[in-house]
Amino acid sequence: MFGLERKDTTLFLVVIAMTMLAPFLLNPFPQGSAMAQFNAGYPDLMQRFVIFGIFAIGFNILFGLTGYLSFGHAAFLGVGSYAAVWMFKLLSYNIVPALILSVIVASLFALVIGYVSLRRSGIYFSILTLAFAQMSFALAYSVFTPLTNGETGLQVYTSDPQYLLGNGPNVTHLFGLEMRSTTTLHLGNWSFDFGVGYYFCAIIMLISFYVAIRIFRSPFGMMLRAIKSNQTRMNYTGLNKRPYTLAAFVISGMYAGLAGGLLACMDPLAGAERMQWTASGEVVIMTILGGAGTLIGPILGAGFIKYFENIFSKINDGVLHSWFSWLPDGIENFVVKVLAPFFGEGWSLSMGLMFMLVVIFLPGGLVEGGRRIGAMFGRGKADPAPAPKPAE
């Protein structure tokens, strides 16, 4: 099915089901209940799940297959966003030209950076990509202000030409279908939101995931795995690895540009902060947390990070007091005082602890955890087959 092997087809169908049913799966608790704050089924957050899933899928093609760790992929995310907003300013709010330009500009930018950076490998490659990303951030923030609007960020104004706007909507749309349009379904105490923007991004993510599967299973993907496994042996065979690594870098940059364009399509604003090193580090964490080199791992990692980032940041002292109100007052205040730094503005501390636990106990990421659970219930106490070791 879809030209995929049976195992990949099953995985693809599972991802489709999870994506299409996300408004239900992410709203398990009724509104007004104490657990409702753990719901995440509203369109804005779900859009970020799938958009950063695309970003992580593309990064995994470079890092997971070739082993080249880039600390500068946020540069392509930011370039994609700027390109999309410029299309809104010059043409119209139709997202199709914006996404096309985002991918083209990001691919050209990745070609230039990759051509230079891939002359080195290992930590030197990582530092080069980080340097390029930080230079891009600095240029966007203070030098190229006529193109980027500096620290204020690039956005659409009524004075912009928008030559093809005509009678079209004044919001981002797909041939008239507004991205912010939402339909709400009420079932008892539950409420489910179905956003046009989310489902558009979800379909793009599914297409991106399918393309990633085909890349992983192709001879090109096998060559990238060989590069990761042992570059010295590759050199002895007489094969030139640079065209393959450069192609992987450009494809990865195109994914990042597409994600940046989608961010602008959901909210027509582009800022230099999307190019900062922290954004590059975030996609690295997503990929490692989910399982680098696996197909579904980056999607799981992106969803995990964005979900808990949202949940932990919403928890404040009032919520903590409501959780521990059953304790005596002195103990309640002490517990809340201890936990408060890990929530609200300090949500990153909780995320850091969770990331440490996953890396320590699940080196293969969330995918490894799923495999262990499957082995536990599927084969009882039987030892799972050892993973094949790469050639030395």
Secondary structure, 3 states (H helix, E strand, C coil): CCCCCHHHHHHHHHHHHHHHCHHHHCCCCCCCCCCHHHCCCCHHHHHHHHHHHHHHHHHHHHHHHHCCCCCCCHHHHHHHHHHHHHHHHHCCCEHHHHHHHHHHHHHHHHHHHHHHHCCCCHHHHHHHHHHHHHHHHHHHHHHCHHHHCHHHCEECCCCCCCCCCCCCCCCCEECCEECCCEEEEEECCEEEEEEHHHHHHHHHHHHHHHHHHHHHHCHHHHHHHHHHHCHHHHHHCCCCCHHHHHHHHHHHHHHHHHHHHHHHHHCCEECHHHHCHHHHHHHHHHHHHHCCCCCCHHHHHHHHHHHHHHHHHHCCHHHHHHHCCCCCHHHHHHHHHHHHHHCHHHHHHHHHHHHHHHHHHCCCHHHHHHHHHHHHHHCCCCCCCCCCCCCC
